[in-house]
């Protein structure tokens, strides 16, 4: 579904011995429908840069990103934005709420940017599944880091995207909410056929992936032998 | 909520930020509209005065004060009186090139027991007057009878009321339309009525400071020159041949006023320009700060699939709404600061002041709105252009 082909991101700098460095170097990766792909690695290894390139947010210096049969980076901005709006859901590592909108409005925003009204009931179901339905009318400034993270997860899942790119989605969550969020992401892959990339440091998350990769110094290494099949506990909630 | 309502939400839910931007644009609009309105009113006042005078030449007593006093009566509505022998009128009429010569006689009433109000009283000859009579005809179609007066629009006496002047009871038969000049504070009567008032004033001890063997006094003669005649030549002839008078070309009488008005106009225009430049710079800084503060928010919108163009439209919609609201507020503030205080402004400036017509005021307001929108648009477009160069991936990672 989403495929990276010899992807590199090279930054130029004036200091140091070399005049440039690779944040991501010659990475090829395919995200398949129905699968959760795990991506681990130390801080600064290039995980987020790779995720942004896969999301069509950061133009690679080399290589291509294909979604279906479309090369993302040959598209003009308008078409690329539309494709991202319709097919890619991103859960960024950092705070990503629109401060002037309520939680529910934030979750409905992708659909509305797409010219649709947005399904409030579906949005509420995701908020309930993530335990923040009671905060639907709250503004982001009133939310904790964990609640904001869960709102971002709900927004990505409610939008109907084919590809979910999650950058440390459980970073601010406690154990219970971590399990809930990962289960929802897993279900999105398993039941809705979405392709999910999960960038994580969380050992708990390792149980939820179909395939596992590790990044180091901008390079991608397959870590298939450590990947496990789904064995996460059921939450008993329908989403 | 539709995505198109996002700019409204952003503005309404960040009241502090919105209020600051609104205030800036309101300041700009108020300066432009208020300044233009005052300048326009001064220009209108002077135009109205020139149109109202309608004479080519004005003949006044040759005393140094008469010209100044005459101008003050017309421009500022102060009271004054100066006299010359009525025989001057025949000499002026006898001059070649003179088509009409119409006399007026002035008298200043007192603010005392004898008089209801302190006003300038102007006696006209209804037979020959082409200055005030056509104006009076707009409000009163009959001949001015004995002890009948017509009042300027700023005189506080209604039609049908009695106005006591030097213990003489005069009857107000009409009120005149506004001119924005000193003529609005005057009372008009026939020369016959004026003679009675002059006698009454003399009885009260008001001297007319003229050594004349006749009680037939006039203060000014308005001259209309025949078509084809050179006004300058007629004026020179009058100055050379009629004794104890000064003939002044009407246009030159207000040249200094016109010049000072042009000076004020330049100063106000310069001030408006400075306020504009300042407002533009401040708006650019304000928008740049706002954009910087909201880089992450805009990056999130990009992440959610808003195109660069869409983002620019969002920013322009916000700045446009802000500019429009600020412009409306500014126009309102300026209107509230100018319209109720026209008399005060007129008194302070000492110049004829006539609020332009509603159409002109609306046109000025529209130009102000457009100009403010333009400045807001330029600042917004500049901010949007800066933002579109920001990489959303980089902006999202800031502060991680």
Interface residues (C-beta under 8 A of the other chain):
Chain A: X48 X49 X52 X53 X55 X57 X58 X77 X78 X80 X81 X82 X83 X84 X85 X86 X88 X90 X92 X93 X94 X95 X96 X97 X98 X99 X100 X101 X105 X108 X109 X110 X112 X113 X114 X115 X117 X139 X155
Chain B: X1 X2 X3 X6 X9 X10 X12 X13 X14 X296 X297 X300 X301 X302 X303 X304 X305 X306 X307 X308 X309 X310 X391 X392 X393 X394 X396 X397 X398 X399 X400
